[in-house]
Amino acid sequence: MSAFAAHPLHGVRLGKMERWLLYNAPNPEALFGLVLDQDSPRTRETLRRAMVKLEAVGLLERHRMRVYVRARDERGEGLIFRDGRFWRRADPTRAHAVRRNVVWQSSFGFQIVLRYDALLASGESIRWDARTVNRALEASGTTDRDHRRVQLAAREEDERDAVVLADRSRRTLVPEVPAEVCAIGQVKRWDLAVVVASSREPGAKADDLWQAALELWRTSSTEALCETVARLPRRAATPNERFRRRSWSLLGG
């Protein structure tokens, strides 16, 4: 077998994405690797394939890491009825852990980038020189992976803590009023309709109660709703309702 055929990059052609990934991956001694966490699934898949190709010829090393993204949560998108009013969550998404690849140049890949830096950066065709490649292979050493695992574990915990703590602010509720009610400025009649509907169907689901209140708002006058509310038995106000009434009173409402 000739010296040319013996080197590990014999017959290997690097495409645009392989070049980019090899050139931009951190060196093997770097604490933090390059996380393949692009927004586009297509881009992530293209990078994954490039990573597999580079890893197969010993130019890249990879680890797996949990990262946290916001994912759609249908349960969080629904209406909420609380304290006599309808609400929606300001952010109905939920934290979702996914696995992502984290890559570094291998020691061999680092030596290759040192020798072929200009060609990799320019995008020109690379003709692998057997002597150069084999010298890069001889110059490459072993990489201590233990410190990477420690750093990755710490990053996972930091990300998790950030998401868990952020969830508190994301649980904020915002008032929900039908668009047609807001359009003609009849929020007071809507509030009365909600009171009547909730008194008639105290155990109803929020969506059903919403439809019942909307039907009352469309078919009843403000005066009729006021009379109905006046005949309802008084119930003890919740702490939130008492606070809201006090706030309205202080504001002159």
Summary of the structure (lengths in Angstrom):
residues: 253
radius of gyration: 31.4
end to end distance: 92.2
largest distance: 100.0
contacts: 652
relative contact order: 0.13
helix: 55%
strand: 15%
